């Protein structure tokens, strides 16, 4: 027994901690191999970087030398242009430079100009002559007394920055003068030292340099230094902003390679910032400038008697251990070593756990079978939802949803419970998973596979299912209870509607029936008392009023009878093919006398050919009520017109339009509601109860149409309704 307990304890420890000794040996061996591989790769990367730096450095040096020689040749051609003529005018120089297409052949050049030597005694004459050419503000800059003056006389393109250089005496500045004297004495192109060009502004300032080629007087010897100094009359020169010049020479190299290789150009051996002419990383951050350099390769570039030093360097992060290849190999080696360590450790743990799990599986299986039998035989639906899908459902769920048990597992919850309240159902489960609530108790309507609606009371709690959060749900069918509640609700609504109808009847009986009766009784009393003293006209007037009141009373009783028949469902409905114009004429004739009394013109614009299918009595009632209302609410001298048109959906649209007092939007919204009182007096104090419009709506809809109104206060009203056309 003790040996069994010891063996089980040993397996338990190994399952918890794994086989550490062998795992550590694998880790150490892997890390050692990684270090050796990384060291070898680092040496190889550094050797390749040195070789690449040397190749690129010599390539760029050659490219710069070739471009400088091309610039010198271009300036020599300009000097030859002066040598070929006694004089070169400003326009001739402009044409010459334009045809040279300098900006296309040699990009990055600020321009090409001519600096002319002005003897001290000819200074006033020279200034006056140039001013007469159209430059009234021309003068030689800087001002001051000196033995020799020079002036930038021509410079193309003569626009933008170059306008600032016009008239500048370059011989007055030591650095420029040194280059001009070397060009004069040696009869070749000479580069100046580092200067700030007069073309420079405060925006993006750059280091500058200039190249000069001498121009000697035609016919004079220029073989010795003394002869050249005597024959010199000026210089053809070109100013360079170093960044622009080098971008023109390097092309796209400085934008694609500067992160790997940095190029700096200095004008002497000191390699200090004061002598720096160009830097490919001049616009980079200060942090980038301070990054340590692994290799620096400096080579001289000699142009005639001027020497530049080209310094090429690579950052440490690009080579050695900081090279991406080295880092990847080192990182991959370390990662693989730890992965092998973790894998072996996990395998040893898994093996031990497997032995333990096999021993526990039997006990767990027996326990599961007991609980499964209990759940499977439950009368309530029990199901588990995990990640929005059914993870388990018992047999009772089949009776609720109509879905076979073998099809339930894996179904999305919205297919398992087909409900119109999908969002609430998902929120029901999400709240439990998120822990915002511990249990839920809600009712959902669903449709089973037979499209039968069922109501489920769902009680849910959060559980752990196979190591992940899920919801355990108990579904109780409460369909019978919900149907009883809905039936009670329908009965309640029907009772409220009947109460509203009853109230409408009582209102009409209490008010609208009483008024005509009171009128008739009052007039009858007057006739009984004063008849002997009344003449024929007075009696006739009293009888007309009684007749009018009786007619109103008759129409009201007729409307009440029809309304009662509608509510009871006993009104006869006999749709037939009708001649629309004839029906409308009959309706107009009924109210024509009322219209004549108010001098209102009634017009029937309905075409002869329109036939409709409707109940004759209902259609005539609608026409009579709408025309009667139009006459009632139109002042004397107004117009009432009835028209019709055929619509695309095989309906006849009839319109009753008046020029009456109109209605507000608030009244229009309540016009066809029985529970809102909308009646008002006509323009001649005619009574109104609103029942006629309710009848119109019921009759139009009974005949398959619809009714609506357009109106504006003070501008009249138009009632439209549709009736099916003959098909």
C-alpha positions as CSV (number, residue, x, y, z in Angstrom):
1,X,0.0,0.0,0.0
2,X,2.8,2.4,0.9
3,X,4.6,1.6,-2.4
4,X,1.4,2.4,-4.3
5,X,1.0,5.7,-2.5
6,X,4.7,6.6,-3.1
7,X,4.3,5.8,-6.8
8,X,1.2,8.0,-7.1
9,X,2.9,10.8,-5.3
10,X,5.9,10.6,-7.7
11,X,3.6,10.7,-10.7
12,X,1.8,13.7,-9.2
13,X,5.1,15.7,-8.6
14,X,6.3,14.9,-12.1
15,X,3.0,16.0,-13.6
16,X,3.3,19.3,-11.7
17,X,7.0,20.1,-12.3
18,X,8.1,18.0,-15.2
19,X,11.5,16.4,-15.9
20,X,13.7,19.5,-15.1
21,X,17.3,18.0,-15.4
22,X,17.0,16.8,-19.0
23,X,15.1,20.0,-20.0
24,X,17.9,22.2,-18.6
25,X,20.5,20.3,-20.6
26,X,18.5,20.9,-23.8
27,X,18.2,24.6,-23.0
28,X,22.0,25.1,-22.3
29,X,23.0,23.2,-25.5
30,X,20.7,25.2,-27.6
31,X,21.9,28.6,-26.2
32,X,25.5,27.6,-26.7
33,X,24.9,26.7,-30.3
34,X,23.1,30.0,-30.8
35,X,26.0,32.0,-29.4
36,X,28.6,30.3,-31.7
37,X,26.4,30.8,-34.8
38,X,25.8,34.4,-34.0
39,X,29.5,35.2,-33.5
40,X,30.3,33.6,-36.9
41,X,27.5,35.5,-38.7
42,X,28.6,38.8,-37.1
43,X,32.1,38.5,-38.5
44,X,30.7,37.7,-42.0
45,X,28.3,40.7,-41.9
46,X,31.1,43.0,-40.9
47,X,33.4,41.8,-43.7
48,X,30.6,42.3,-46.2
49,X,29.8,45.8,-44.9
50,X,33.5,46.9,-45.3
51,X,33.6,45.6,-48.8
52,X,30.3,47.2,-49.7
53,X,31.4,50.6,-48.2
54,X,34.6,50.6,-50.3
55,X,32.7,49.9,-53.5
56,X,30.1,52.5,-52.9
57,X,32.6,55.1,-51.8
58,X,34.7,54.8,-55.0
59,X,31.6,54.7,-57.2
60,X,30.3,58.0,-55.7
61,X,33.8,59.6,-55.9
62,X,33.9,58.8,-59.6
63,X,30.4,60.2,-60.1
64,X,31.2,63.5,-58.3
65,X,34.5,63.9,-60.3
66,X,32.7,63.3,-63.6
67,X,30.0,65.9,-62.8
68,X,32.6,68.5,-61.7
69,X,34.5,68.0,-64.9
70,X,31.2,68.4,-66.8
71,X,30.6,71.7,-65.0
72,X,34.1,72.9,-65.8
73,X,33.6,72.0,-69.5
74,X,30.3,73.8,-69.5
75,X,32.0,77.0,-68.0
76,X,34.9,76.6,-70.5
77,X,32.3,76.6,-73.3
78,X,30.9,79.8,-71.9
79,X,34.3,81.4,-71.8
80,X,34.8,80.3,-75.4
81,X,31.5,82.1,-76.3
82,X,33.1,85.4,-75.1
83,X,36.3,84.6,-76.9
84,X,34.5,84.1,-80.2
85,X,32.9,87.6,-80.1
86,X,34.2,91.2,-79.5
87,X,31.2,91.8,-77.3
88,X,28.5,89.6,-75.8
89,X,25.2,91.3,-75.0
90,X,22.8,90.4,-72.2
91,X,20.3,89.0,-74.7
92,X,22.9,86.9,-76.5
93,X,24.0,85.4,-73.2
94,X,20.4,84.6,-72.3
95,X,19.8,82.9,-75.7
96,X,23.1,81.0,-75.3
97,X,22.2,79.7,-71.9
98,X,18.7,78.8,-72.8
99,X,19.9,76.7,-75.8
100,X,22.4,75.0,-73.5
101,X,19.5,73.4,-71.6
102,X,21.6,73.5,-68.4
103,X,18.8,72.4,-66.0
104,X,18.2,69.2,-68.0
105,X,21.8,68.2,-68.6
106,X,23.3,69.3,-65.2
107,X,20.6,69.4,-62.6
108,X,21.3,71.1,-59.2
109,X,23.1,74.2,-60.7
110,X,21.8,77.6,-59.5
111,X,22.8,79.3,-62.7
112,X,25.7,80.4,-65.0
113,X,26.9,83.9,-65.0
114,X,29.6,86.3,-66.1
115,X,31.6,88.5,-63.7
116,X,33.2,91.6,-65.4
117,X,36.3,93.5,-64.2
118,X,35.6,97.2,-63.8
119,X,38.6,99.5,-63.6
120,X,38.4,102.1,-60.8
121,X,38.4,105.1,-63.2
122,X,35.6,103.5,-65.3
123,X,33.3,102.8,-62.4
124,X,30.8,105.8,-62.9
125,X,30.7,105.2,-66.6
126,X,30.0,101.4,-66.1
127,X,27.2,102.0,-63.6
128,X,25.5,104.6,-65.8
129,X,25.7,102.3,-68.9
130,X,24.1,99.4,-67.1
131,X,21.4,101.7,-65.7
132,X,20.6,102.8,-69.2
133,X,20.0,99.2,-70.2
134,X,16.8,99.2,-68.0
135,X,18.2,98.7,-64.5
136,X,17.8,102.2,-62.8
137,X,18.8,100.8,-59.3
138,X,21.9,99.1,-60.5
139,X,25.2,99.5,-58.5
140,X,28.2,97.5,-57.5
141,X,27.9,95.8,-54.1
142,X,29.4,96.2,-51.6
143,X,30.1,99.9,-51.7
144,X,33.6,101.2,-50.8
145,X,37.0,102.3,-52.3
146,X,39.2,99.6,-53.8
147,X,41.6,99.3,-56.7
148,X,39.7,96.6,-58.7
149,X,36.0,96.2,-59.0
150,X,34.2,93.2,-60.4
151,X,30.5,92.9,-61.0
152,X,28.1,90.0,-61.7
153,X,26.9,91.4,-65.0
154,X,25.1,88.4,-66.5
155,X,23.4,85.5,-64.7
156,X,21.0,83.1,-66.1
157,X,18.3,82.2,-65.2
158,X,17.9,85.8,-64.2
159,X,14.9,85.1,-61.8
160,X,14.2,84.3,-58.2
161,X,17.3,84.1,-55.9
162,X,19.7,85.0,-58.7
163,X,18.3,88.6,-58.8
164,X,20.0,89.2,-55.4
165,X,23.4,88.5,-57.0
166,X,23.2,91.2,-59.8
167,X,26.0,93.7,-59.4
168,X,27.8,91.8,-56.6
169,X,31.6,92.2,-56.5
170,X,32.9,88.7,-55.8
171,X,36.5,89.9,-55.8
172,X,35.8,91.9,-52.6
173,X,35.3,88.6,-50.6
174,X,38.5,86.7,-49.7
175,X,37.3,83.1,-50.3
176,X,35.8,83.9,-53.7
177,X,38.8,86.1,-54.6
178,X,41.2,83.3,-53.9
179,X,39.4,81.0,-56.3
180,X,39.1,83.7,-59.0
181,X,42.9,84.4,-58.8
182,X,43.7,80.7,-59.0
183,X,41.5,80.4,-62.1
184,X,43.1,83.5,-63.7
185,X,46.7,82.5,-63.0
186,X,46.4,78.8,-63.9
187,X,43.9,79.3,-66.8
188,X,41.7,76.4,-65.6
189,X,38.5,75.9,-63.6
190,X,38.8,76.6,-59.9
191,X,36.5,75.8,-57.0
192,X,36.2,78.2,-54.2
193,X,36.1,77.3,-50.5
194,X,32.9,77.2,-48.4
195,X,30.9,80.4,-48.6
196,X,27.4,81.6,-48.1
197,X,25.9,82.6,-51.5
198,X,24.4,86.0,-51.9
199,X,21.4,84.2,-53.4
200,X,20.8,82.5,-50.0
201,X,17.8,83.4,-47.9
202,X,16.6,82.6,-44.4
203,X,14.6,79.7,-45.7
204,X,16.5,76.4,-45.9
205,X,20.1,77.9,-45.9
206,X,22.8,75.7,-47.4
207,X,26.6,75.7,-47.7
208,X,27.8,77.2,-51.0
209,X,30.7,77.1,-53.3
210,X,31.5,78.5,-56.8
211,X,33.5,77.4,-59.9
212,X,35.3,80.0,-62.0
213,X,36.8,79.9,-65.5
214,X,38.8,82.9,-66.7
215,X,37.9,85.1,-69.8
216,X,40.9,86.8,-71.4
217,X,40.8,89.7,-73.8
218,X,40.8,88.7,-77.4
219,X,44.1,89.1,-79.2
220,X,46.3,89.2,-76.1
221,X,48.7,86.5,-75.1
222,X,47.9,84.4,-72.0
223,X,50.7,81.8,-71.7
224,X,52.4,83.1,-68.5
225,X,51.0,84.2,-65.2
226,X,52.0,87.8,-66.0
227,X,50.4,87.7,-69.4
228,X,47.2,86.2,-68.0
229,X,46.9,88.8,-65.3
230,X,47.3,91.5,-67.9
231,X,44.8,89.9,-70.3
232,X,42.0,89.0,-67.8
233,X,38.7,90.8,-68.3
234,X,36.3,88.6,-66.3
235,X,35.2,85.1,-65.3
236,X,32.4,82.8,-66.4
237,X,31.2,81.2,-63.2
238,X,28.5,79.0,-61.6
239,X,27.3,79.3,-58.0
240,X,26.3,76.0,-56.2
241,X,24.1,75.4,-53.2
242,X,25.8,72.2,-52.1
243,X,22.7,70.3,-51.1
244,X,21.0,71.0,-54.4
245,X,24.2,70.3,-56.3
246,X,24.8,66.9,-54.6
247,X,21.2,65.9,-55.0
248,X,21.6,66.6,-58.7
249,X,24.7,64.5,-58.8
250,X,23.7,61.6,-56.6
251,X,20.1,61.3,-57.9
252,X,18.0,58.9,-55.8
253,X,21.0,57.4,-54.0
254,X,20.9,59.9,-51.1
255,X,17.2,59.1,-50.5
256,X,17.5,55.3,-50.7
257,X,20.9,54.6,-49.2
258,X,21.4,57.4,-46.6
259,X,19.9,55.2,-43.8
260,X,22.7,52.6,-44.5
261,X,25.7,54.8,-45.6
262,X,26.3,58.4,-44.6
263,X,28.3,60.7,-47.0
264,X,29.9,63.9,-45.7
265,X,32.0,66.3,-47.8
266,X,34.7,68.5,-46.2
267,X,36.9,71.1,-48.0
268,X,40.1,70.2,-46.1
269,X,41.7,67.6,-43.9
270,X,40.3,68.8,-40.6
271,X,36.9,67.1,-41.0
272,X,35.3,69.7,-38.7
273,X,31.9,71.2,-38.8
274,X,33.2,74.5,-40.1
275,X,34.6,72.8,-43.2
276,X,31.5,70.7,-43.8
277,X,30.0,71.3,-47.3
278,X,27.4,68.5,-47.5
279,X,25.9,65.8,-45.3
280,X,23.3,63.2,-46.5
281,X,21.9,63.2,-43.0
282,X,21.9,66.9,-42.4
283,X,18.1,66.9,-42.0
284,X,18.0,63.8,-39.7
285,X,17.5,64.1,-36.0
286,X,20.3,64.9,-33.6
287,X,19.9,61.5,-32.1
288,X,20.7,60.0,-35.5
289,X,23.8,62.2,-35.8
290,X,25.1,60.9,-32.4
291,X,24.7,57.2,-33.2
292,X,28.0,55.4,-33.1
293,X,29.6,54.5,-36.4
294,X,31.1,51.1,-37.1
295,X,33.2,51.9,-40.1
296,X,34.4,55.2,-41.6
297,X,36.1,55.4,-45.0
298,X,37.7,58.7,-46.1
299,X,39.0,59.3,-49.6
300,X,40.3,62.6,-51.2
301,X,38.8,64.1,-54.3
302,X,41.2,66.6,-56.1
303,X,39.7,68.9,-58.7
304,X,42.5,70.9,-60.3
305,X,44.2,72.5,-57.3
306,X,41.2,72.1,-54.9
307,X,40.9,69.2,-52.6
308,X,37.7,67.8,-51.0
309,X,37.6,64.9,-48.5
310,X,34.7,62.4,-48.9
311,X,33.9,60.7,-45.6
312,X,31.7,57.6,-45.8
313,X,30.4,55.8,-42.7
314,X,27.9,53.2,-41.6
315,X,26.0,53.2,-38.3
316,X,26.7,50.4,-35.8
317,X,23.0,49.4,-35.8
318,X,23.3,48.3,-39.5
319,X,26.3,45.9,-39.0
320,X,27.8,43.7,-36.3
321,X,25.6,42.4,-33.6
322,X,23.0,45.1,-34.4
323,X,22.5,43.9,-38.0
324,X,19.0,42.6,-38.7
325,X,20.4,39.2,-39.9
326,X,22.5,38.8,-36.7
327,X,19.6,39.8,-34.5
328,X,17.2,37.4,-36.3
329,X,19.6,34.5,-36.0
330,X,20.3,35.2,-32.3
331,X,16.7,35.8,-31.5
332,X,15.6,32.7,-33.4
333,X,18.2,30.5,-31.7
334,X,17.2,31.7,-28.2
335,X,13.6,31.3,-29.0
336,X,14.0,27.8,-30.4
337,X,16.2,26.8,-27.4
338,X,13.5,27.9,-25.0
339,X,10.8,26.3,-27.1
340,X,12.6,23.0,-27.1
341,X,13.1,23.4,-23.3
342,X,9.4,24.2,-22.8
343,X,8.3,21.5,-25.2
344,X,10.3,18.7,-23.5
345,X,9.1,20.0,-20.1
346,X,5.5,20.0,-21.3
347,X,5.8,16.5,-22.8
348,X,7.1,15.1,-19.5
349,X,4.3,16.8,-17.6
350,X,1.8,15.6,-20.1
351,X,3.0,12.0,-19.9
352,X,2.6,12.1,-16.1
353,X,-0.8,13.8,-16.3
354,X,-2.0,11.2,-18.8
355,X,-1.3,8.4,-16.3
356,X,-3.2,10.3,-13.6
357,X,-6.1,11.2,-15.9
358,X,-6.5,7.6,-17.0
359,X,-7.0,6.6,-13.3
360,X,-9.5,9.4,-12.7
361,X,-11.3,9.0,-16.0
362,X,-13.2,5.9,-14.7
363,X,-14.5,7.7,-11.7
364,X,-15.5,10.8,-13.7
365,X,-17.2,8.7,-16.3
366,X,-19.4,7.1,-13.7
367,X,-20.3,10.4,-12.2
368,X,-21.1,12.0,-15.6
369,X,-23.5,9.1,-16.5
370,X,-25.5,9.7,-13.3
371,X,-25.9,13.4,-13.9
372,X,-26.6,13.0,-17.6
373,X,-29.4,10.6,-16.9
374,X,-30.9,13.0,-14.5
375,X,-30.7,15.9,-17.0
376,X,-31.9,13.9,-20.0
377,X,-35.0,12.8,-18.3
378,X,-36.0,16.2,-16.9
379,X,-39.4,17.6,-18.1
380,X,-38.0,21.1,-18.5
381,X,-35.8,22.2,-21.4
382,X,-32.1,22.4,-20.2
383,X,-29.4,23.6,-22.5
384,X,-25.9,25.2,-22.3
385,X,-24.8,28.1,-24.5
386,X,-21.1,28.8,-25.1
387,X,-19.6,31.3,-27.6
388,X,-23.1,32.0,-29.0
389,X,-23.7,28.3,-29.8
390,X,-25.6,25.4,-28.2
391,X,-23.0,23.2,-26.4
392,X,-25.6,20.8,-24.9
393,X,-29.4,20.3,-24.9
394,X,-31.6,17.7,-23.3
395,X,-34.5,15.7,-24.8
396,X,-37.1,18.2,-23.5
397,X,-35.7,20.9,-25.8
398,X,-36.8,18.9,-28.8
399,X,-40.4,19.1,-27.7
400,X,-40.1,22.9,-27.3
401,X,-38.2,23.8,-30.5
402,X,-39.1,20.9,-32.8
403,X,-35.3,20.4,-33.5
404,X,-34.0,16.8,-33.2
405,X,-31.6,16.4,-30.3
406,X,-28.8,15.2,-32.6
407,X,-29.0,18.5,-34.6
408,X,-28.9,20.9,-31.7
409,X,-25.2,20.8,-30.6
410,X,-23.3,23.5,-32.4
411,X,-26.3,25.4,-33.6
412,X,-26.1,29.2,-33.2
413,X,-28.4,30.4,-30.4
414,X,-30.5,32.4,-32.9
415,X,-31.3,29.2,-34.9
416,X,-31.9,27.2,-31.8
417,X,-34.3,29.8,-30.4
418,X,-35.9,31.5,-33.4
419,X,-37.0,34.8,-31.9
420,X,-37.6,38.3,-33.2
421,X,-35.7,39.6,-30.1
422,X,-32.3,38.2,-31.1
423,X,-30.5,41.2,-29.7
424,X,-32.1,40.9,-26.3
425,X,-31.4,37.2,-26.3
426,X,-27.6,37.7,-27.0
427,X,-27.5,40.5,-24.3
428,X,-29.2,38.0,-21.9
429,X,-26.2,35.6,-22.3
430,X,-23.5,38.3,-22.7
431,X,-24.4,39.9,-19.3
432,X,-24.0,36.6,-17.6
433,X,-20.7,35.8,-19.3
434,X,-19.4,39.3,-18.5
435,X,-20.4,38.9,-14.8
436,X,-22.5,42.1,-14.7
437,X,-25.3,39.9,-13.3
438,X,-25.4,36.5,-11.6
439,X,-28.7,35.2,-12.8
440,X,-31.4,36.1,-15.3
441,X,-35.2,35.5,-15.4
442,X,-36.8,36.6,-18.7
443,X,-39.6,35.6,-21.1
444,X,-38.9,35.2,-24.9
445,X,-41.3,34.5,-27.8
446,X,-39.9,31.9,-30.2
447,X,-41.1,29.9,-33.3
448,X,-40.6,26.2,-33.4
449,X,-39.9,24.2,-36.6
450,X,-43.6,24.0,-37.3
451,X,-43.8,27.8,-37.2
452,X,-45.8,27.7,-34.0
453,X,-45.2,30.6,-31.6
454,X,-44.2,29.5,-28.1
455,X,-43.4,31.6,-25.1
456,X,-40.4,30.5,-22.9
457,X,-39.6,31.5,-19.4
458,X,-35.7,31.2,-19.4
459,X,-33.8,31.1,-16.1
460,X,-30.0,31.4,-16.6
461,X,-26.8,31.3,-14.6
462,X,-23.1,31.3,-15.5
463,X,-21.2,28.1,-15.3
464,X,-17.8,26.7,-16.4
465,X,-18.2,24.4,-19.3
466,X,-15.1,22.5,-20.4
467,X,-12.8,25.1,-18.9
468,X,-14.6,28.1,-20.5
469,X,-17.4,30.4,-19.3
470,X,-20.9,29.4,-20.5
471,X,-24.6,29.8,-19.5
472,X,-26.8,27.1,-18.1
473,X,-30.4,27.7,-19.1
474,X,-33.7,26.2,-17.8
475,X,-36.5,26.8,-20.4
476,X,-40.2,26.5,-19.2
477,X,-43.0,26.6,-21.7
478,X,-45.4,29.4,-20.6
479,X,-47.3,29.7,-23.9
480,X,-50.7,29.0,-22.4
481,X,-50.2,31.7,-19.8
482,X,-49.1,34.3,-22.4
483,X,-52.0,33.4,-24.7
484,X,-54.4,34.0,-21.9
485,X,-52.7,37.4,-21.1
486,X,-52.9,38.4,-24.8
487,X,-56.6,37.4,-25.0
488,X,-57.3,39.6,-21.9
489,X,-55.3,42.5,-23.5
490,X,-57.4,42.1,-26.8
491,X,-60.6,42.1,-24.9
492,X,-59.5,45.2,-23.0
493,X,-58.7,47.1,-26.2
494,X,-62.0,46.0,-27.7
495,X,-63.8,47.3,-24.6
496,X,-62.0,50.6,-24.8
497,X,-63.0,50.9,-28.5
498,X,-66.6,50.2,-27.7
499,X,-66.5,52.7,-24.9
500,X,-65.2,55.3,-27.3
501,X,-68.0,54.5,-29.8
502,X,-70.5,54.7,-27.0
503,X,-69.2,58.0,-25.9
504,X,-69.4,59.3,-29.5
505,X,-73.0,58.2,-29.7
506,X,-73.9,59.8,-26.4
507,X,-72.2,63.0,-27.4
508,X,-74.1,63.1,-30.7
509,X,-77.4,62.3,-29.0
510,X,-76.8,64.7,-26.2
511,X,-75.7,67.6,-28.3
512,X,-76.2,67.2,-32.0
513,X,-79.7,65.7,-31.8
514,X,-80.8,68.2,-29.1
515,X,-80.0,71.3,-31.1
516,X,-82.3,70.5,-34.2
517,X,-85.1,69.4,-31.8
518,X,-84.8,72.6,-29.7
519,X,-84.8,74.7,-32.9
520,X,-88.0,72.9,-34.2
521,X,-89.7,73.1,-30.9
522,X,-88.8,76.8,-30.4
523,X,-90.1,77.8,-33.8
524,X,-93.3,75.7,-33.4
525,X,-94.0,77.5,-30.1
526,X,-93.6,80.9,-31.9
527,X,-95.9,79.8,-34.7
528,X,-98.5,78.6,-32.2
529,X,-98.5,81.9,-30.2
530,X,-97.9,84.5,-33.0
531,X,-99.5,82.8,-36.0
532,X,-102.5,85.2,-36.1
533,X,-100.2,88.2,-36.1
534,X,-97.7,86.9,-38.7
535,X,-97.9,87.6,-42.5
536,X,-97.3,85.0,-45.2
537,X,-93.6,85.8,-45.6
538,X,-92.9,85.5,-41.9
539,X,-94.7,82.1,-41.8
540,X,-92.8,81.0,-44.9
541,X,-89.5,82.0,-43.3
542,X,-90.3,80.1,-40.1
543,X,-91.3,77.0,-42.1
544,X,-88.1,77.1,-44.1
545,X,-86.0,77.2,-40.9
546,X,-88.0,74.3,-39.6
547,X,-87.6,72.4,-42.9
548,X,-83.8,73.0,-42.8
549,X,-83.5,71.8,-39.2
550,X,-85.6,68.7,-40.0
551,X,-83.3,68.0,-43.0
552,X,-80.2,68.3,-40.9
553,X,-81.8,66.1,-38.3
554,X,-82.7,63.5,-41.0
555,X,-79.2,63.4,-42.3
556,X,-77.8,63.1,-38.8
557,X,-80.1,60.2,-38.0
558,X,-79.2,58.6,-41.4
559,X,-75.5,58.8,-40.5
560,X,-76.1,57.5,-37.1
561,X,-77.9,54.5,-38.5
562,X,-75.2,53.7,-41.0
563,X,-72.5,54.2,-38.3
564,X,-74.4,51.7,-36.0
565,X,-74.6,49.2,-38.9
566,X,-70.9,49.5,-39.5
567,X,-70.1,48.9,-35.8
568,X,-72.4,45.9,-35.7
569,X,-71.2,44.5,-39.1
570,X,-74.8,44.5,-40.5
571,X,-74.5,47.1,-43.2
572,X,-75.1,45.6,-46.6
573,X,-72.2,45.7,-49.1
574,X,-73.0,45.2,-52.8
575,X,-70.1,46.2,-55.1
576,X,-71.1,46.8,-58.7
577,X,-69.8,48.5,-61.9
578,X,-70.8,52.2,-61.6
579,X,-70.8,55.2,-63.9
580,X,-68.8,57.6,-61.7
581,X,-70.0,60.9,-63.2
582,X,-73.6,59.9,-62.7
583,X,-73.1,58.9,-59.0
584,X,-71.3,62.2,-58.4
585,X,-74.2,64.2,-60.0
586,X,-76.7,62.5,-57.8
587,X,-74.7,63.4,-54.7
588,X,-74.3,67.0,-55.9
589,X,-78.0,67.4,-56.5
590,X,-78.8,66.5,-52.9
591,X,-76.8,69.5,-51.6
592,X,-77.4,71.9,-54.5
593,X,-80.1,73.8,-52.7
594,X,-77.7,74.5,-49.8
595,X,-75.1,75.7,-52.3
596,X,-77.6,78.0,-54.0
597,X,-78.5,79.6,-50.7
598,X,-74.8,80.5,-50.2
599,X,-74.3,81.4,-53.9
600,X,-71.6,78.6,-54.2
601,X,-71.0,77.1,-57.6
602,X,-70.8,73.3,-57.7
603,X,-68.9,71.8,-60.7
604,X,-68.5,68.2,-61.8
605,X,-65.3,67.7,-63.8
606,X,-65.4,63.9,-63.9
607,X,-64.9,62.4,-67.4
608,X,-67.7,60.3,-68.9
609,X,-65.6,57.2,-69.5
610,X,-64.6,56.5,-65.9
611,X,-66.2,53.4,-64.4
612,X,-65.6,52.1,-60.9
613,X,-66.4,49.0,-58.9
614,X,-68.1,50.0,-55.5
615,X,-71.2,49.9,-53.4
616,X,-73.5,52.5,-54.8
617,X,-75.1,53.6,-51.5
618,X,-71.7,53.8,-49.8
619,X,-70.1,55.8,-52.7
620,X,-73.0,58.2,-52.8
621,X,-72.8,58.7,-49.1
622,X,-69.1,59.6,-49.4
623,X,-69.7,62.1,-52.2
624,X,-72.7,63.6,-50.4
625,X,-70.8,64.1,-47.1
626,X,-67.7,65.5,-48.7
627,X,-69.6,67.9,-51.0
628,X,-71.9,68.9,-48.1
629,X,-68.9,69.6,-45.9
630,X,-67.2,71.7,-48.7
631,X,-70.4,73.8,-49.0
632,X,-70.7,74.1,-45.2
633,X,-67.1,75.5,-44.7
634,X,-67.0,77.6,-47.9
635,X,-68.1,81.3,-47.6
636,X,-70.7,82.8,-49.9
637,X,-69.6,83.2,-53.5
638,X,-67.1,80.4,-53.3
639,X,-66.5,77.3,-55.5
640,X,-66.7,73.6,-54.9
641,X,-65.3,71.3,-57.7
642,X,-65.3,67.5,-58.0
643,X,-62.7,65.9,-60.3
644,X,-61.3,62.4,-61.0
645,X,-58.2,60.8,-62.6
646,X,-57.0,57.3,-63.2
647,X,-53.8,56.2,-61.3
648,X,-51.2,53.7,-62.4
649,X,-52.4,51.1,-59.9
650,X,-55.9,50.7,-61.6
651,X,-57.6,53.1,-59.2
652,X,-59.8,56.1,-59.7
653,X,-58.7,59.1,-57.6
654,X,-61.7,61.4,-56.8
655,X,-61.0,64.9,-55.4
656,X,-63.4,67.3,-53.8
657,X,-61.9,70.8,-53.7
658,X,-63.3,74.0,-52.1
659,X,-62.2,77.6,-51.6
660,X,-63.3,77.6,-48.0
661,X,-61.7,78.4,-44.6
662,X,-59.3,75.5,-44.6
663,X,-57.9,73.5,-41.7
664,X,-54.8,73.5,-39.5
665,X,-52.4,70.6,-39.5
666,X,-53.4,69.8,-35.9
667,X,-57.0,69.4,-37.0
668,X,-56.0,67.3,-40.0
669,X,-54.1,64.8,-37.8
670,X,-57.3,64.2,-35.7
671,X,-59.8,64.4,-38.5
672,X,-60.6,60.7,-38.7
673,X,-60.3,59.8,-35.0
674,X,-63.4,58.9,-33.1
675,X,-61.8,59.7,-29.7
676,X,-61.0,63.3,-30.6
677,X,-63.7,66.0,-31.0
678,X,-63.1,67.9,-34.3
679,X,-66.5,69.4,-35.1
680,X,-66.9,73.1,-35.7
681,X,-69.6,75.5,-37.1
682,X,-69.8,76.2,-40.8
683,X,-69.5,79.7,-42.4
684,X,-73.2,80.3,-41.9
685,X,-73.3,78.7,-38.5
686,X,-74.2,75.3,-39.9
687,X,-73.9,72.5,-37.3
688,X,-71.2,69.8,-37.7
689,X,-70.5,66.7,-35.7
690,X,-67.6,65.0,-37.5
691,X,-69.5,61.7,-37.9
692,X,-69.8,62.2,-41.7
693,X,-66.0,62.0,-42.2
694,X,-65.8,58.9,-40.0
695,X,-68.4,57.3,-42.3
696,X,-66.4,58.4,-45.4
697,X,-63.3,56.7,-44.1
698,X,-65.1,53.5,-43.2
699,X,-66.9,53.3,-46.6
700,X,-63.8,54.2,-48.7
701,X,-61.8,51.5,-46.9
702,X,-64.7,49.0,-47.2
703,X,-64.5,49.5,-51.0
704,X,-60.7,48.9,-51.1
705,X,-59.6,52.5,-51.2
706,X,-58.1,55.2,-49.0
707,X,-58.9,58.8,-48.1
708,X,-56.7,61.7,-47.2
709,X,-56.9,65.5,-47.1
710,X,-54.7,68.5,-48.1
711,X,-55.6,71.9,-46.6
712,X,-54.2,75.2,-45.5
713,X,-55.9,77.7,-43.2
714,X,-57.6,80.4,-45.3
715,X,-56.8,78.7,-48.6
716,X,-59.4,76.0,-48.9
717,X,-59.4,72.2,-48.6
718,X,-59.1,69.2,-50.9
719,X,-60.3,65.7,-50.0
720,X,-58.9,62.8,-52.1
721,X,-60.1,59.2,-52.0
722,X,-59.5,56.2,-54.3
723,X,-61.9,53.6,-55.6
724,X,-60.9,50.6,-57.7
725,X,-61.4,51.2,-61.4
726,X,-63.2,48.8,-63.8
727,X,-60.6,46.0,-64.7
